[in-house]
Amino acid sequence: MSILGEAMKIPVDNFLGMLLYAVIFIIAAVVILGLILWIIPFKLPYALKSLIMFIGVAIVLFIWWNTIASPVLHL
């Protein structure tokens, strides 16, 4: 377990840490977007469905930016 703890330290500077974070965020993105797709009613217009999916993708990217990219880039 200590190997995983060391690999998950931010900034991520090794392949195992990047792989673990990628798997975690792919699972989170699938869960969030899957819930959004499950909630959207079929009778809504296509443009509104696309807007809702865009908002879901933006939320996932925002979470990714605040957790991974921003601490590594030191902005």
matplotlib code that plots the C-alpha trace (Angstrom):
import matplotlib.pyplot as plt

x = [0.0, 2.9, 3.8, 0.3, 0.5, 3.9, 2.6, -0.5, 1.4, 0.9, 2.6, 2.4, 5.9, 5.8, 3.9, 2.0, 0.6, -0.5, -2.1, -4.0, -5.3, -6.3, -8.3, -9.9, -11.0, -12.2, -14.4, -15.6, -16.4, -18.3, -20.3, -21.2, -22.0, -23.9, -26.0, -26.7, -27.7, -29.9, -31.7, -32.3, -35.9, -36.3, -38.8, -36.3, -35.0, -31.7, -30.1, -31.1, -29.7, -26.4, -26.3, -26.8, -24.1, -21.8, -22.4, -21.6, -18.3, -17.4, -18.0, -15.7, -13.0, -13.3, -12.8, -9.8, -8.3, -8.7, -7.4, -4.6, -3.6, -3.7, -1.4, 1.1, 1.3, 1.8, -0.4]
y = [0.0, 2.4, 2.1, 3.3, 6.2, 7.3, 7.1, 9.2, 12.2, 15.5, 16.6, 13.3, 12.6, 8.9, 6.6, 4.6, 7.8, 9.1, 5.8, 5.6, 9.2, 8.5, 5.4, 7.2, 10.1, 8.0, 6.1, 9.3, 10.8, 7.7, 7.7, 11.4, 11.4, 8.1, 9.6, 12.6, 10.4, 8.4, 11.5, 13.3, 12.6, 11.4, 14.1, 17.0, 18.6, 17.4, 20.8, 20.8, 17.3, 18.4, 21.4, 19.2, 16.8, 19.8, 20.9, 17.4, 17.3, 20.8, 19.6, 16.6, 18.8, 21.3, 18.6, 17.3, 20.8, 21.6, 18.2, 17.3, 20.0, 23.1, 21.9, 20.5, 23.6, 26.0, 28.7]
z = [0.0, 0.6, -3.1, -4.1, -1.5, -2.9, -6.5, -5.8, -4.4, -6.2, -8.4, -10.2, -11.6, -12.2, -14.6, -11.9, -10.3, -13.7, -14.5, -11.2, -11.6, -15.1, -14.1, -11.2, -13.4, -16.2, -13.8, -12.3, -15.7, -16.8, -13.6, -13.8, -17.5, -17.2, -14.5, -16.6, -19.6, -17.3, -16.0, -19.3, -20.5, -24.1, -25.0, -24.7, -28.0, -29.2, -28.7, -25.0, -24.5, -26.1, -23.8, -20.7, -21.9, -22.5, -18.9, -17.6, -19.6, -18.4, -14.7, -15.2, -16.8, -14.0, -11.4, -13.4, -13.6, -9.9, -8.8, -11.2, -13.6, -11.5, -8.7, -11.2, -13.3, -10.3, -11.8]

ax = plt.figure().add_subplot(projection="3d")
ax.plot(x, y, z, "-o")
ax.set_aspect("equal")
plt.show()
